[in-house]
Amino acid sequence: MTYAWTVIGAGPGGIAAVGKLLDLGVADEDIAWVDPSFEAGDLGAKWRSVSSNTKVGAFLEYLNGAKAFRFSEAPPMPLTEIDPEETCALALVAEPLLWVTEQLRARVRTFTTTATGLVLENRRWRIDTDEQVLTSSNVILAVGATPKTLNYPQLQEIPLDVALDQEKLAEQPLENAVVAVFGSSHSSMIALPHLLRHPVAKVINFYRSPVKYAVYLDDWIFYDDTGLKGRAAVWARENIDGVLPDRLERCLVDGPDFDAKLAECNLAVYTVGLERRILPATPQWGQLDYNPDNGILAPGLFGVGIAFPQRAVDRYGYVEYRVGLKKFMDYLHEVLPLWTRYST
């Protein structure tokens, strides 16, 4: 069977894509959805303990942003009881995402498997998976992203999902360790205090630039996608741009002390951003990149979510890439009419 649309990935971007396709009037039986687990992506599988940098109100706007989600019919959930102006642990977001996923899976055809290849044949995309082959007129990739690492093989890496989870971090051998934390992002400002709660000898934060903070203005947010928000911003103001805690040092990567400070470390946490999961290569073009203004990769092939964020220029000319559940939903609302006409 050939589907009109196939969505690959069931994290927040993939969930939004399925919901908006249904809202657009695409028939249930014309949509295929592929994911190895349908557990709300990495948000549900890895990042539940992380404090969000997004206000609860924005999560609720996402959940109410597609009629097909039927979120108004959802049972009571803790997320809906929190002040919309507050942030929360991502576990509270994962719960409604899983509920919505089940509502959508009851309507569209789902395949619990991993997509391994994409080939354009006779104006149809052939999607190879671990279990079967699908064909589709259009494909939306919502494949997610994984943490970047740096090449310091002399340091034993603490995976980012471990550093951001207090329970997992407690299982690490940290006594008297000297831990290098690279980066000054939201994740950095969660990992640093987590590490300092353990019996490390010290933590050295290696950074390239000053910390950025989001600024809430009347109708928009300055540094919305790169600035610190919520608890991470509060901690950074008091401890990074305030008084450094005991056992915390900071070192400029391009500074004269970098090599000496790095030599002190035996463990490392890399909070230096995310990179798109490797896509199935297409024989026609090899690895494809996307247009960051409209998500197009090729005719009938599109990208959304954290792997394919929308480029935006703010009122001061600063370029950011929009990452966040509500932003994914808003983006799809904007580009789906174009995608429906840029098919194979």
C-alpha positions as CSV (number, residue, x, y, z in Angstrom):
1,M,0.0,0.0,0.0
2,T,1.2,3.5,-0.8
3,Y,0.5,6.2,1.8
4,A,0.0,9.9,1.1
5,W,2.1,10.8,4.0
6,T,4.6,9.0,6.2
7,V,6.0,10.6,9.4
8,I,9.3,9.2,10.7
9,G,9.7,9.8,14.4
10,A,7.3,10.1,17.3
11,G,8.9,12.8,19.5
12,P,7.2,16.2,19.8
13,G,7.9,17.1,16.2
14,G,6.5,13.9,14.8
15,I,3.4,14.0,17.1
16,A,2.7,17.5,15.9
17,A,3.1,16.5,12.3
18,V,0.6,13.7,12.5
19,G,-1.9,15.9,14.4
20,K,-1.6,18.8,11.9
21,L,-1.9,16.4,8.9
22,L,-5.2,15.1,10.4
23,D,-6.4,18.6,11.1
24,L,-5.6,19.4,7.4
25,G,-8.0,16.8,6.3
26,V,-5.7,14.0,5.3
27,A,-7.5,10.7,5.8
28,D,-6.5,8.5,8.7
29,E,-5.7,5.6,6.4
30,D,-3.4,7.8,4.2
31,I,-1.0,8.4,7.1
32,A,1.8,6.0,8.2
33,W,3.8,6.7,11.3
34,V,7.2,5.0,12.0
35,D,9.1,5.0,15.3
36,P,11.0,2.3,17.2
37,S,9.2,2.8,20.5
38,F,6.5,5.6,20.4
39,E,7.7,6.9,23.8
40,A,7.5,10.6,23.0
41,G,11.1,10.6,21.6
42,D,14.1,11.4,23.7
43,L,12.0,13.8,25.8
44,G,10.1,10.7,27.1
45,A,13.0,8.3,27.1
46,K,15.9,10.4,28.4
47,W,15.1,13.9,29.6
48,R,12.2,13.4,32.0
49,S,14.1,14.6,35.0
50,V,15.4,17.8,33.3
51,S,13.9,21.2,34.3
52,S,12.4,22.8,31.2
53,N,13.4,26.2,29.9
54,T,9.8,26.6,28.6
55,K,6.8,27.9,30.5
56,V,4.0,25.5,31.2
57,G,1.6,27.8,29.2
58,A,3.6,27.2,26.0
59,F,3.4,23.4,26.5
60,L,-0.4,23.7,27.0
61,E,-0.6,25.8,23.7
62,Y,1.2,22.9,21.9
63,L,-1.2,20.3,23.4
64,N,-4.2,22.3,22.4
65,G,-2.7,23.3,19.0
66,A,-4.1,20.3,17.0
67,K,-7.7,19.3,17.2
68,A,-6.7,15.7,16.5
69,F,-4.9,15.6,19.8
70,R,-8.3,15.8,21.6
71,F,-6.4,17.1,24.6
72,S,-9.5,18.7,26.0
73,E,-10.8,15.1,26.6
74,A,-7.6,14.0,28.4
75,P,-7.9,12.8,32.1
76,P,-6.5,15.2,34.8
77,M,-2.8,15.6,34.6
78,P,-0.3,17.4,36.9
79,L,0.8,19.7,34.0
80,T,-2.6,21.4,33.8
81,E,-2.5,22.2,37.6
82,I,0.8,24.2,37.4
83,D,0.9,28.0,37.0
84,P,1.2,28.6,33.3
85,E,4.0,31.1,33.9
86,E,6.2,28.6,35.7
87,T,8.5,26.0,34.3
88,C,8.4,22.3,35.2
89,A,10.2,19.0,34.9
90,L,9.9,17.4,31.5
91,A,8.4,14.3,33.0
92,L,5.2,16.3,33.4
93,V,5.2,17.0,29.7
94,A,6.0,13.4,28.7
95,E,2.8,12.2,30.3
96,P,0.4,14.1,28.1
97,L,2.6,13.5,25.0
98,L,2.2,9.8,25.6
99,W,-1.6,10.2,26.0
100,V,-1.8,12.2,22.7
101,T,0.4,9.6,21.0
102,E,-2.1,6.9,21.8
103,Q,-5.0,8.9,20.5
104,L,-3.2,9.4,17.2
105,R,-2.1,5.7,17.0
106,A,-5.8,4.7,17.2
107,R,-6.3,6.6,14.0
108,V,-3.3,6.2,11.7
109,R,-1.3,3.2,10.6
110,T,1.8,2.8,12.9
111,F,4.9,0.7,12.4
112,T,7.1,0.1,15.5
113,T,10.4,-0.1,13.7
114,T,13.4,2.0,12.6
115,A,13.6,3.6,9.1
116,T,16.9,2.7,7.5
117,G,16.7,3.9,3.9
118,L,14.9,6.4,1.6
119,V,14.8,6.0,-2.2
120,L,12.8,8.1,-4.6
121,E,11.3,5.7,-7.2
122,N,8.6,6.5,-9.8
123,R,7.6,9.6,-7.9
124,R,7.1,7.7,-4.7
125,W,9.4,7.4,-1.7
126,R,10.4,3.9,-0.8
127,I,11.1,3.7,3.0
128,D,13.2,0.7,4.1
129,T,12.7,-0.3,7.7
130,D,14.1,-3.1,9.9
131,E,10.9,-5.1,9.3
132,Q,9.2,-4.0,6.0
133,V,9.2,-1.6,3.1
134,L,6.7,1.2,2.8
135,T,6.0,3.6,-0.1
136,S,4.7,7.1,0.4
137,S,4.1,10.2,-1.8
138,N,5.4,12.4,1.0
139,V,7.7,11.9,4.0
140,I,8.2,14.1,7.1
141,L,11.4,13.4,9.0
142,A,11.2,14.1,12.7
143,V,14.2,12.0,13.6
144,G,15.4,14.1,16.6
145,A,19.0,14.9,17.7
146,T,21.7,13.6,19.9
147,P,24.2,15.4,22.2
148,K,27.4,16.5,20.5
149,T,30.7,15.4,22.0
150,L,34.3,16.8,21.8
151,N,37.5,14.9,21.1
152,Y,39.3,14.6,24.4
153,P,40.0,10.9,24.6
154,Q,42.0,11.2,27.8
155,L,38.8,12.1,29.7
156,Q,36.1,9.6,30.6
157,E,32.8,11.0,29.4
158,I,29.7,11.2,31.6
159,P,26.8,11.0,29.2
160,L,24.7,14.1,29.1
161,D,21.5,12.3,30.0
162,V,23.3,11.0,33.1
163,A,24.7,14.4,34.1
164,L,21.2,15.9,34.0
165,D,19.6,13.2,36.1
166,Q,20.4,13.3,39.8
167,E,19.6,9.6,40.3
168,K,21.7,8.4,37.5
169,L,24.5,10.8,38.4
170,A,24.5,9.4,42.0
171,E,25.6,6.0,40.6
172,Q,28.8,7.5,39.0
173,P,32.2,7.2,40.8
174,L,32.6,10.9,41.5
175,E,34.5,11.0,44.7
176,N,37.6,13.3,44.4
177,A,37.1,13.5,40.6
178,V,37.9,16.7,38.7
179,V,35.1,17.1,36.1
180,A,35.3,19.2,33.0
181,V,32.0,20.7,31.9
182,F,32.2,22.2,28.4
183,G,29.6,24.8,27.5
184,S,27.4,27.5,29.0
185,S,24.0,26.4,27.8
186,H,20.8,25.5,29.6
187,S,22.1,22.0,30.1
188,S,25.4,23.4,31.5
189,M,23.6,25.3,34.2
190,I,21.7,22.1,35.2
191,A,24.8,19.8,35.1
192,L,27.0,22.1,37.1
193,P,24.9,22.3,40.3
194,H,24.1,18.6,40.0
195,L,27.8,17.8,40.0
196,L,28.6,20.1,42.9
197,R,26.1,18.2,45.1
198,H,28.4,15.2,44.9
199,P,31.9,14.7,46.5
200,V,33.9,15.9,43.5
201,A,37.2,17.5,44.1
202,K,36.2,20.3,41.7
203,V,34.4,21.1,38.6
204,I,35.9,23.2,35.8
205,N,33.5,24.9,33.4
206,F,35.2,25.5,30.0
207,Y,33.3,28.2,28.0
208,R,33.7,30.3,24.9
209,S,31.4,33.3,25.5
210,P,29.4,35.1,28.1
211,V,26.2,33.5,29.3
212,K,23.0,34.7,27.5
213,Y,19.7,35.3,29.3
214,A,16.3,35.3,27.7
215,V,14.5,38.7,28.2
216,Y,10.7,38.7,28.2
217,L,9.4,41.8,26.4
218,D,5.9,42.9,25.7
219,D,5.1,40.6,22.8
220,W,8.3,38.6,22.2
221,I,11.4,37.1,23.9
222,F,14.9,38.4,23.2
223,Y,17.4,35.5,23.1
224,D,14.3,33.2,23.1
225,D,16.2,30.1,21.8
226,T,19.7,30.7,23.1
227,G,19.2,32.5,26.4
228,L,18.8,30.9,29.8
229,K,15.4,30.7,31.3
230,G,13.8,29.4,34.5
231,R,15.8,27.7,37.2
232,A,18.9,27.5,35.0
233,A,18.9,31.3,34.6
234,V,18.4,31.9,38.3
235,W,21.3,29.6,39.2
236,A,23.6,31.2,36.6
237,R,22.9,34.8,37.7
238,E,23.8,33.9,41.3
239,N,26.7,31.5,40.7
240,I,28.2,32.2,37.3
241,D,27.8,35.9,37.0
242,G,27.6,36.3,40.7
243,V,29.9,34.4,43.2
244,L,31.4,31.2,42.0
245,P,30.6,28.3,44.4
246,D,33.3,26.4,46.2
247,R,34.9,23.8,44.0
248,L,33.8,25.5,40.8
249,E,36.2,27.2,38.4
250,R,35.7,28.7,35.0
251,C,38.2,28.7,32.1
252,L,38.0,30.4,28.8
253,V,38.6,27.8,26.0
254,D,40.8,30.2,24.1
255,G,42.5,31.4,27.3
256,P,46.2,30.8,28.3
257,D,45.2,28.5,31.1
258,F,43.2,26.0,29.0
259,D,45.8,23.3,28.6
260,A,46.9,23.3,32.2
261,K,43.3,23.3,33.5
262,L,42.3,20.5,31.1
263,A,45.2,18.4,32.3
264,E,43.7,18.5,35.9
265,C,40.5,16.8,34.7
266,N,39.7,13.1,34.5
267,L,36.0,13.2,33.7
268,A,34.0,15.3,31.2
269,V,30.5,16.4,30.5
270,Y,29.8,17.9,27.1
271,T,26.9,20.4,27.0
272,V,27.8,21.8,23.6
273,G,24.6,21.4,21.7
274,L,22.8,18.7,19.7
275,E,23.3,17.3,16.2
276,R,20.7,15.7,13.9
277,R,20.5,12.0,14.0
278,I,22.0,10.5,10.9
279,L,19.4,10.3,8.2
280,P,19.0,7.4,5.8
281,A,21.0,8.4,2.7
282,T,19.3,8.6,-0.6
283,P,21.1,7.1,-3.6
284,Q,20.2,10.0,-5.8
285,W,21.7,12.7,-3.6
286,G,23.5,11.1,-0.6
287,Q,23.0,12.9,2.7
288,L,20.5,15.7,2.3
289,D,20.3,19.0,4.1
290,Y,17.2,21.1,4.6
291,N,16.1,24.6,3.8
292,P,15.9,26.2,7.3
293,D,13.2,28.7,6.2
294,N,10.7,26.1,5.1
295,G,11.9,22.6,6.0
296,I,12.1,21.2,2.5
297,L,14.8,18.6,1.8
298,A,13.6,17.4,-1.6
299,P,10.3,17.1,-3.5
300,G,7.9,15.3,-1.1
301,L,10.6,15.1,1.7
302,F,10.4,17.5,4.6
303,G,11.9,18.0,8.1
304,V,10.6,19.2,11.4
305,G,11.5,19.2,15.1
306,I,14.7,19.6,16.8
307,A,16.6,18.0,13.9
308,F,15.3,20.6,11.5
309,P,14.6,23.8,13.4
310,Q,13.2,26.9,11.7
311,R,15.6,29.8,11.2
312,A,14.4,33.1,12.6
313,V,15.7,36.6,12.7
314,D,14.7,38.8,15.7
315,R,14.0,42.5,15.6
316,Y,17.6,43.3,16.3
317,G,18.9,41.1,13.5
318,Y,20.0,38.2,15.7
319,V,19.6,34.8,14.1
320,E,18.4,31.9,16.1
321,Y,16.9,28.4,15.4
322,R,13.5,27.9,16.9
323,V,13.4,24.9,19.2
324,G,10.4,24.1,21.4
325,L,7.1,22.2,21.3
326,K,4.9,25.2,20.6
327,K,7.4,26.5,18.0
328,F,7.3,23.2,16.1
329,M,3.5,23.4,16.1
330,D,3.5,27.0,14.9
331,Y,6.1,26.1,12.2
332,L,4.0,23.3,10.8
333,H,0.9,25.5,10.7
334,E,3.0,27.8,8.5
335,V,4.7,25.4,6.2
336,L,2.3,22.5,5.7
337,P,0.2,24.3,3.1
338,L,3.5,24.7,1.1
339,W,4.5,21.1,1.7
340,T,1.2,19.8,0.3
341,R,2.0,21.5,-3.0
342,Y,5.7,20.6,-3.2
343,S,5.1,16.9,-3.5
344,T,6.7,14.3,-5.7
